[in-house]
Structures are given as structure tokens and as C-alpha cells.
Amino acid sequence: MTRKLPTSLRVAIIVILGALLGGAEGTENQPGSPEPAPAASSAARSILYYRDPGGAPFWSAGPRKDSEGRDYLPVYDDEEPPLAATPDRASAGAGQGRILYYRNPMGLADVSPIPK
């Protein structure tokens, strides 16, 4: 004589077995998830910082999770776009006249030939 398990217990067992046996297969190539870097090239690259996985303007110096439990994504040194070049002082002052005197920024009648 065989006894049948309750339906809720059978469903729970199936869900647990499915998670143990094949749950990790579908997580690799979900839309929006970054491609994993090859192991050999990631060892030579250094992580600059971690960014929010949802695209929000949040960054972290170390690994952490967002409010939904997702891991922040590492940003490597070769992925970071270069910063805009700052103009040097010689080219910034070109085309302007010679400084005659410096005034007090607080509105006082104090002038000087050198900055104070």
C-alpha cells in the first residue's frame, strides 16, 4: 500500500530539487547582465570602483549590494573613460589683458598689485 504525499509537500520537494540541480543554469545569460570577464584577463586588470547594477549614479569603493540584493558591478581600469583634459594656464589666459590690480572680494575699497 502506497501513500500519496500532500500536493503542497510534493511541490516544495520539486522546487527544492530544481533549485539544487539546475537553478544556476539560467542565471548566466539574462538580459541586462554583463558578460563575465575571462579569468586570465581579469587577474591582470585592476578594479577601480564598483557601480550600481541598475544604472543609478551610485558608486562604492568596495563590493556591496544594492537595496534589491544585487551585487555592485566592478569597473576595471581599462573600461573607465578618460577624464576631460584641463587647459593649461598659458592657453587659458591667452587673449585677455594684463591684470592691473586685485580688489577685495568683500566689497571693501582695498586694492593690491598682488593677490592677497
Secondary structure, DSSP 4 states (H G I P E B T S, - for coil): --PPPPHHHHHHHHHHHHHHHHTTGGGTT-TTPPPPPPHHHHHHS-EEEEE-TT--S-EESS--B-TTSPBPEEEETTTSPPPPPPPPHHHHSTT------EE-TTS-S-EESS--
